[in-house]
Every structure is written in C-alpha cells, then in structure tokens.
Amino acid sequence: MKGKRFGSTLEGKLVVITGASKGIGKGLAEIIALEGARVAIAARDIDALEQVAAGIIEMGGANAKPSSLT
C-alpha cells in the first residue's frame, strides 16, 4: 500500500540506501519504495539484501536493486 508520508517529493526519484539489509536501513528502504521512489540498496550481506528487495517488490513498492558493499 502506497502512503503519503513525504507527499509527492519522492515519486520517480532514485534513492540510494546503505545498510539496508536490516534495521533502520531496511525500514527506510521499504517506506521510501512504497512512496514511489526507486531504491538502490546496499550492504555487506547480499542474501539479506535480495530478501529485502523481494519484499519491497512484493509489497508493491518501486523497483529495488540490491548491491553488495564487499
């Protein structure tokens, strides 16, 4: 479900989030994607990132691209 926490300011934007495999980074990635932004997520744990990306897409969020920091 898309929200309106940030108005339309994130719609169609690309947001890069590091540390997105858990905690605050994961939460931000999910919220920002649901607001209509495309998210590029990065962290050391690529397996966890792939799960986060799949969850974002499943929730109806914008496209998520995982990338390892190692």
Order of alpha helices (4+ residues) and beta strands (2+ residues): beta-alpha-beta-alpha-beta
